[in-house]
Amino acid sequence: MTPASGQESATVMIDRLINLGRAGIVGPVDGAATRCAAHEALVRDPRDWRAQISGRSTEELRDLVKGLVFLSRHLGPIGGSVSPVTRVFREIQCRKPPWTDELAGWVLDHRVNEYEPFGTMIPL
């Protein structure tokens, strides 16, 4: 299978991460097999994450956060203070689901990146 490009590849990557989060297992994701590849795809890639996640359900975003944390547990911390978990978690906070605090606690218990889920106190 050849890698998708542009927005399609972002959608495919997000779908894979959501599935990883739903599965509840620590492991790899196609397209982010190494920490370097994951960093490139999830942090350095100039795609607008807000546009990529805005049409997703809040439950999908919860599973995406979990998938990102599981990927980080497999590969090591991804993104430091600019972790994609922080961006997705902020979108969830804006939607105000009743389980936001529960998800934050879950991330704090399972993360390998000390900045997740809140990032830094410096506005981005």
TORPA-4810 file (N, C-alpha, C, O; in nm, 3 decimals):
<nodes>
NODE_1_0.084_-0.117_0.000_0.000_0.000_0.000_0.088_0.123_0.000_0.183_0.131_0.078_M
NODE_2_0.059_0.218_-0.086_0.137_0.341_-0.089_0.076_0.442_0.006_-0.045_0.445_0.023_T
NODE_3_0.159_0.525_0.068_0.106_0.622_0.162_0.018_0.724_0.091_0.046_0.763_-0.022_P
NODE_4_-0.086_0.766_0.157_-0.172_0.871_0.103_-0.100_1.004_0.117_0.001_1.013_0.186_A
NODE_5_-0.151_1.106_0.051_-0.084_1.234_0.061_-0.181_1.342_0.105_-0.302_1.327_0.092_S
NODE_6_-0.126_1.451_0.159_-0.205_1.567_0.196_-0.312_1.537_0.298_-0.290_1.465_0.395_G
NODE_7_-0.429_1.596_0.274_-0.540_1.584_0.368_-0.585_1.439_0.384_-0.624_1.398_0.493_Q
NODE_8_-0.582_1.362_0.275_-0.621_1.222_0.283_-0.533_1.147_0.383_-0.584_1.068_0.462_E
NODE_9_-0.402_1.171_0.380_-0.313_1.101_0.472_-0.338_1.144_0.615_-0.325_1.062_0.707_S
NODE_10_-0.374_1.269_0.637_-0.407_1.315_0.772_-0.531_1.242_0.821_-0.535_1.199_0.936_A
NODE_11_-0.630_1.229_0.736_-0.752_1.157_0.773_-0.723_1.012_0.804_-0.774_0.958_0.902_T
NODE_12_-0.642_0.948_0.722_-0.605_0.809_0.743_-0.530_0.793_0.875_-0.559_0.701_0.952_V
NODE_13_-0.435_0.881_0.903_-0.358_0.874_1.026_-0.449_0.893_1.147_-0.437_0.819_1.245_M
NODE_14_-0.539_0.989_1.141_-0.632_1.013_1.252_-0.722_0.892_1.273_-0.745_0.851_1.387_I
NODE_15_-0.772_0.834_1.164_-0.855_0.713_1.175_-0.778_0.599_1.242_-0.833_0.528_1.326_D
NODE_16_-0.653_0.582_1.206_-0.571_0.476_1.265_-0.549_0.499_1.414_-0.553_0.405_1.494_R
NODE_17_-0.525_0.624_1.450_-0.504_0.656_1.591_-0.632_0.639_1.673_-0.628_0.592_1.787_L
NODE_18_-0.746_0.676_1.615_-0.875_0.655_1.682_-0.896_0.506_1.706_-0.938_0.466_1.815_I
NODE_19_-0.867_0.426_1.607_-0.882_0.280_1.622_-0.789_0.225_1.729_-0.828_0.135_1.804_N
NODE_20_-0.668_0.277_1.738_-0.575_0.235_1.842_-0.630_0.270_1.980_-0.624_0.190_2.073_L
NODE_21_-0.684_0.392_1.992_-0.744_0.433_2.118_-0.863_0.349_2.157_-0.880_0.316_2.275_G
NODE_22_-0.945_0.313_2.060_-1.062_0.227_2.087_-1.019_0.087_2.128_-1.081_0.024_2.214_R
NODE_23_-0.912_0.039_2.066_-0.863_-0.096_2.097_-0.805_-0.102_2.239_-0.805_-0.207_2.302_A
NODE_24_-0.755_0.011_2.286_-0.702_0.016_2.421_-0.570_-0.055_2.440_-0.542_-0.108_2.547_G
NODE_25_-0.488_-0.056_2.334_-0.359_-0.124_2.344_-0.245_-0.031_2.307_-0.259_0.057_2.223_I
NODE_26_-0.133_-0.052_2.371_-0.012_0.021_2.337_0.046_-0.043_2.214_0.065_-0.165_2.210_V
NODE_27_0.075_0.037_2.111_0.131_-0.021_1.990_0.156_0.080_1.882_0.131_0.199_1.898_G
NODE_28_0.205_0.029_1.770_0.239_0.116_1.656_0.117_0.148_1.570_0.010_0.089_1.585_P
NODE_29_0.136_0.244_1.482_0.035_0.283_1.384_0.106_0.295_1.250_0.213_0.355_1.242_V
NODE_30_0.047_0.240_1.145_0.105_0.256_1.012_0.121_0.404_0.981_0.030_0.484_1.006_D
NODE_31_0.235_0.441_0.928_0.264_0.580_0.897_0.340_0.651_1.008_0.389_0.762_0.989_G
NODE_32_0.349_0.586_1.125_0.422_0.642_1.237_0.493_0.528_1.310_0.479_0.512_1.432_A
NODE_33_0.569_0.451_1.234_0.633_0.331_1.289_0.753_0.364_1.378_0.791_0.283_1.463_A
NODE_34_0.812_0.481_1.358_0.924_0.522_1.441_0.891_0.655_1.508_0.800_0.726_1.464_T
NODE_35_0.964_0.688_1.611_0.940_0.816_1.680_0.962_0.933_1.585_0.888_1.031_1.589_R
NODE_36_1.062_0.924_1.501_1.091_1.031_1.405_0.975_1.046_1.306_0.932_1.158_1.277_C
NODE_37_0.926_0.934_1.253_0.814_0.939_1.158_0.688_0.993_1.224_0.614_1.070_1.164_A
NODE_38_0.665_0.953_1.349_0.548_1.002_1.422_0.559_1.151_1.445_0.462_1.224_1.429_A
NODE_39_0.678_1.197_1.483_0.699_1.341_1.505_0.674_1.418_1.375_0.608_1.522_1.376_H
NODE_40_0.726_1.368_1.266_0.708_1.434_1.137_0.559_1.441_1.100_0.511_1.546_1.056_E
NODE_41_0.488_1.331_1.117_0.347_1.326_1.077_0.255_1.401_1.172_0.154_1.458_1.129_A
NODE_42_0.288_1.403_1.300_0.194_1.456_1.398_0.232_1.592_1.455_0.146_1.659_1.513_L
NODE_43_0.356_1.634_1.440_0.400_1.761_1.497_0.451_1.857_1.391_0.407_1.972_1.385_V
NODE_44_0.542_1.811_1.309_0.603_1.902_1.210_0.518_1.925_1.086_0.532_2.027_1.020_R
NODE_45_0.432_1.831_1.055_0.350_1.844_0.936_0.265_1.970_0.947_0.200_1.992_1.049_D
NODE_46_0.265_2.054_0.843_0.195_2.182_0.852_0.044_2.175_0.842_-0.023_2.279_0.845_P
NODE_47_-0.013_2.055_0.830_-0.159_2.045_0.822_-0.224_2.113_0.941_-0.170_2.114_1.051_R
NODE_48_-0.340_2.170_0.917_-0.415_2.235_1.023_-0.494_2.130_1.100_-0.595_2.079_1.051_D
NODE_49_-0.447_2.097_1.220_-0.513_1.994_1.300_-0.655_2.033_1.334_-0.743_1.947_1.337_W
NODE_50_-0.680_2.159_1.361_-0.816_2.202_1.395_-0.912_2.166_1.282_-1.022_2.117_1.308_R
NODE_51_-0.872_2.188_1.160_-0.957_2.153_1.046_-0.975_2.003_1.036_-1.082_1.955_0.999_A
NODE_52_-0.872_1.928_1.069_-0.879_1.782_1.060_-0.968_1.721_1.168_-1.028_1.616_1.145_Q
NODE_53_-0.976_1.784_1.283_-1.052_1.723_1.392_-1.187_1.789_1.416_-1.270_1.734_1.488_I
NODE_54_-1.211_1.906_1.358_-1.334_1.980_1.389_-1.460_1.904_1.350_-1.563_1.920_1.415_S
NODE_55_-1.456_1.823_1.246_-1.573_1.748_1.204_-1.591_1.615_1.276_-1.688_1.543_1.250_G
NODE_56_-1.500_1.583_1.365_-1.506_1.455_1.438_-1.597_1.469_1.559_-1.612_1.578_1.616_R
NODE_57_-1.657_1.358_1.598_-1.739_1.359_1.719_-1.648_1.373_1.841_-1.529_1.344_1.834_S
NODE_58_-1.704_1.417_1.949_-1.627_1.432_2.072_-1.575_1.297_2.119_-1.465_1.288_2.174_T
NODE_59_-1.654_1.192_2.099_-1.611_1.058_2.138_-1.492_1.013_2.052_-1.401_0.947_2.103_E
NODE_60_-1.494_1.047_1.923_-1.379_1.015_1.837_-1.255_1.088_1.885_-1.145_1.033_1.883_E
NODE_61_-1.272_1.213_1.928_-1.157_1.289_1.978_-1.102_1.227_2.106_-0.981_1.224_2.126_L
NODE_62_-1.191_1.177_2.192_-1.146_1.108_2.313_-1.061_0.986_2.275_-0.955_0.963_2.333_R
NODE_63_-1.109_0.909_2.177_-1.034_0.792_2.133_-0.905_0.831_2.064_-0.805_0.759_2.073_D
NODE_64_-0.905_0.945_1.995_-0.783_0.995_1.932_-0.679_1.030_2.038_-0.561_0.996_2.023_L
NODE_65_-0.720_1.097_2.144_-0.628_1.129_2.254_-0.569_1.001_2.309_-0.447_0.992_2.329_V
NODE_66_-0.653_0.902_2.334_-0.603_0.776_2.388_-0.508_0.708_2.290_-0.405_0.653_2.331_K
NODE_67_-0.541_0.710_2.161_-0.454_0.651_2.060_-0.318_0.719_2.056_-0.215_0.653_2.044_G
NODE_68_-0.318_0.852_2.067_-0.191_0.926_2.069_-0.109_0.891_2.192_0.013_0.876_2.184_L
NODE_69_-0.174_0.876_2.306_-0.103_0.838_2.429_-0.048_0.697_2.415_0.066_0.671_2.453_V
NODE_70_-0.128_0.605_2.361_-0.080_0.467_2.341_0.037_0.463_2.244_0.132_0.387_2.265_F
NODE_71_0.032_0.543_2.138_0.145_0.549_2.043_0.270_0.601_2.114_0.379_0.548_2.095_L
NODE_72_0.253_0.705_2.195_0.367_0.760_2.269_0.424_0.660_2.368_0.546_0.656_2.389_S
NODE_73_0.340_0.579_2.429_0.390_0.476_2.520_0.471_0.373_2.444_0.565_0.315_2.499_R
NODE_74_0.437_0.350_2.318_0.510_0.255_2.235_0.643_0.313_2.185_0.745_0.245_2.186_H
NODE_75_0.640_0.440_2.142_0.756_0.500_2.078_0.839_0.590_2.170_0.957_0.611_2.145_L
NODE_76_0.779_0.642_2.273_0.840_0.746_2.355_0.767_0.876_2.328_0.689_0.885_2.234_G
NODE_77_0.793_0.978_2.411_0.721_1.105_2.398_0.730_1.165_2.257_0.835_1.165_2.194_P
NODE_78_0.616_1.215_2.211_0.609_1.277_2.079_0.568_1.423_2.095_0.458_1.452_2.143_I
NODE_79_0.654_1.513_2.056_0.618_1.654_2.050_0.648_1.739_2.170_0.641_1.861_2.162_G
NODE_80_0.682_1.679_2.282_0.711_1.761_2.400_0.594_1.851_2.434_0.480_1.804_2.444_G
NODE_81_0.619_1.980_2.451_0.515_2.074_2.489_0.417_2.105_2.376_0.313_2.167_2.399_S
NODE_82_0.449_2.063_2.255_0.357_2.083_2.142_0.297_1.950_2.098_0.269_1.929_1.980_V
NODE_83_0.278_1.862_2.193_0.219_1.730_2.167_0.083_1.747_2.098_0.007_1.837_2.132_S
NODE_84_0.053_1.659_2.003_-0.081_1.664_1.942_-0.191_1.633_2.043_-0.306_1.672_2.022_P
NODE_85_-0.159_1.565_2.152_-0.257_1.539_2.257_-0.310_1.671_2.310_-0.430_1.685_2.335_V
NODE_86_-0.222_1.768_2.328_-0.262_1.898_2.381_-0.361_1.967_2.289_-0.461_2.022_2.336_T
NODE_87_-0.335_1.963_2.159_-0.426_2.028_2.063_-0.563_1.964_2.063_-0.665_2.033_2.063_R
NODE_88_-0.565_1.831_2.064_-0.693_1.760_2.061_-0.766_1.779_2.194_-0.888_1.798_2.195_V
NODE_89_-0.693_1.774_2.305_-0.756_1.791_2.435_-0.818_1.930_2.447_-0.925_1.945_2.506_F
NODE_90_-0.754_2.031_2.393_-0.811_2.167_2.397_-0.942_2.173_2.320_-1.036_2.240_2.362_R
NODE_91_-0.949_2.104_2.209_-1.073_2.100_2.132_-1.183_2.032_2.214_-1.298_2.076_2.214_E
NODE_92_-1.148_1.925_2.283_-1.245_1.856_2.369_-1.292_1.950_2.479_-1.412_1.957_2.507_I
NODE_93_-1.200_2.021_2.542_-1.237_2.115_2.648_-1.337_2.220_2.599_-1.429_2.256_2.671_Q
NODE_94_-1.317_2.268_2.478_-1.409_2.368_2.420_-1.551_2.312_2.404_-1.649_2.387_2.413_C
NODE_95_-1.561_2.184_2.381_-1.692_2.120_2.363_-1.761_2.087_2.495_-1.882_2.061_2.498_R
NODE_96_-1.686_2.088_2.603_-1.736_2.069_2.739_-1.817_1.941_2.762_-1.926_1.947_2.819_K
NODE_97_-1.765_1.825_2.720_-1.836_1.702_2.755_-1.822_1.677_2.906_-1.727_1.724_2.967_P
NODE_98_-1.915_1.604_2.966_-1.910_1.583_3.110_-1.792_1.499_3.157_-1.762_1.496_3.276_P
NODE_99_-1.724_1.430_3.065_-1.614_1.341_3.103_-1.475_1.401_3.079_-1.377_1.328_3.077_W
NODE_100_-1.466_1.533_3.060_-1.336_1.596_3.033_-1.237_1.572_3.147_-1.122_1.536_3.121_T
NODE_101_-1.279_1.590_3.270_-1.188_1.569_3.384_-1.144_1.423_3.393_-1.029_1.395_3.426_D
NODE_102_-1.235_1.332_3.365_-1.201_1.189_3.367_-1.095_1.158_3.261_-1.002_1.083_3.288_E
NODE_103_-1.110_1.216_3.142_-1.010_1.196_3.037_-0.876_1.256_3.077_-0.771_1.195_3.055_L
NODE_104_-0.878_1.375_3.135_-0.753_1.438_3.180_-0.682_1.347_3.281_-0.561_1.329_3.274_A
NODE_105_-0.759_1.292_3.374_-0.700_1.200_3.471_-0.643_1.075_3.406_-0.537_1.028_3.445_G
NODE_106_-0.713_1.023_3.306_-0.664_0.906_3.234_-0.531_0.938_3.166_-0.436_0.860_3.173_W
NODE_107_-0.525_1.053_3.099_-0.400_1.092_3.031_-0.288_1.106_3.133_-0.178_1.055_3.112_V
NODE_108_-0.315_1.173_3.244_-0.212_1.190_3.347_-0.161_1.056_3.399_-0.043_1.042_3.431_L
NODE_109_-0.249_0.959_3.408_-0.210_0.826_3.456_-0.133_0.743_3.353_-0.056_0.655_3.391_D
NODE_110_-0.152_0.771_3.225_-0.095_0.685_3.120_0.012_0.752_3.032_0.076_0.685_2.952_H
NODE_111_0.030_0.878_3.046_0.121_0.953_2.958_0.267_0.919_2.982_0.305_0.870_3.088_R
NODE_112_0.347_0.946_2.880_0.493_0.942_2.894_0.550_1.081_2.866_0.670_1.104_2.884_V
NODE_113_0.466_1.172_2.823_0.504_1.310_2.795_0.450_1.397_2.909_0.329_1.409_2.926_N
NODE_114_0.539_1.457_2.984_0.499_1.534_3.101_0.411_1.654_3.070_0.348_1.709_3.161_E
NODE_115_0.405_1.696_2.945_0.324_1.812_2.908_0.178_1.777_2.876_0.094_1.866_2.862_Y
NODE_116_0.148_1.650_2.865_0.012_1.608_2.828_-0.077_1.600_2.951_-0.029_1.556_3.055_E
NODE_117_-0.200_1.638_2.943_-0.275_1.686_2.828_-0.280_1.838_2.816_-0.342_1.889_2.722_P
NODE_118_-0.217_1.913_2.909_-0.240_2.056_2.916_-0.138_2.143_2.844_-0.162_2.262_2.825_F
NODE_119_-0.024_2.088_2.804_0.078_2.169_2.739_0.153_2.254_2.842_0.174_2.212_2.955_G
NODE_120_0.191_2.373_2.801_0.262_2.465_2.890_0.169_2.578_2.929_0.060_2.591_2.874_T
NODE_121_0.212_2.657_3.020_0.133_2.774_3.061_0.151_2.890_2.964_0.086_2.993_2.979_M
NODE_122_0.239_2.876_2.867_0.263_2.980_2.769_0.160_2.967_2.658_0.148_2.859_2.600_I
NODE_123_0.085_3.072_2.627_-0.014_3.063_2.519_0.054_3.029_2.386_0.158_3.086_2.352_P
NODE_124_-0.005_2.936_2.311_0.052_2.897_2.182_-0.009_2.976_2.070_0.026_2.957_1.954_L
</nodes>
